[in-house]
């Protein structure tokens, strides 16, 4: 898969050491064979900025086969009558902690923040994912087909994230999105300085944060150069360093940077740090003040993942405008919605609707066909997977949601959710409403809660 994230064109991928270690814990996900599906006569938001009325969508062999009018129904397979319904690509959430902070939320299962050092780039979020987390199925019912699981934001370098298909799996490798690049979670601002300043150690200030980034990148550059010299000239093999491997993978363009960052001037500083060390930031997450640096985001080809209206819960989240996403979008930067919430991920369509309406109130002409990009194609760009998913284009993965009506209406629900052409969720069929193994004995076959003791 080609690296196609924000700024991917600026990165020079190395032919040297495999710092990303893509083969260390490979994806074992394999889509089931999918029968053809024709969705007939729906309103289609393609994810590319188009709205097509009374249009058919044909899914075949797990791919988008065609989008158009009067497509021929398959001899064998499923026909979905789309009159009055809307169709979108599957929603993609670039910022989730499902599996690492699963339900039930008890202390023994909170595995998302390795708060032992300002730099824990050596940890991988996938090694904490509990695949039985019942919240995956709730996200699926909200139309989410792909999600990135990230470590928390206590550290300057929190570790690697992982992109998952929202499918059941015994192991996290059964859910891993094939070929998706790894992401490195970084954090600026209050969180790391509060965590470590509170322990009486560095960093305790924002200038301490930046010094910590720069020192780590200096060490990573030296580590990369040592391995590059070994690959080219031979000699004694250098010792492996898991922390430096991840950072060197960023420098080589194989691992994407996903940076928790609220304030505009800090985003500008982080882009300067990236320029100094020759790497690309894919996406700023939370990005409450992205509107202040929207032009810089566009110039540097950096995405901003934002909330519709979360703000004010701490000082660095105070200077918010609900037109944030719209302003970034109008500046021709890559704007997208994200959740950072096990509840918010269940209705990202509604969050997108709020951002769309806020933009309209601010005077921008934004239609549903455009806002749909914020929850589909732009998140795919952020994750480096837009060449295979995120829009209803021929040959892409058949990750598709059929909505009961306009997805930006609070009254609309995801009725059917397809992943690689397979019907993974059907609101009208309890047999197509998955539940995790953890829920066995808690819910019956129809998804209703059993009385205490597991018997009716």
PyMOL commands that set and color helices and strands:
alter all, ss='L'
color gray80, all
select helices_A, chain A and resi 8-10+107-109+125-128+135-141+172-174+190-197+206-233+242-251+264-277+290-300+315-317+324-330+344-361+368-375+377-383+430-432+437-439
alter helices_A, ss='H'
color red, helices_A
select strands_A, chain A and resi 37-45+51-60+63-68+78-81+86-89+91-96+144-149+157-165+182-187+255-261+281-286+303-306+335-337+400-403+414-419+422-426
alter strands_A, ss='S'
color yellow, strands_A
deselect
rebuild
show_as cartoon
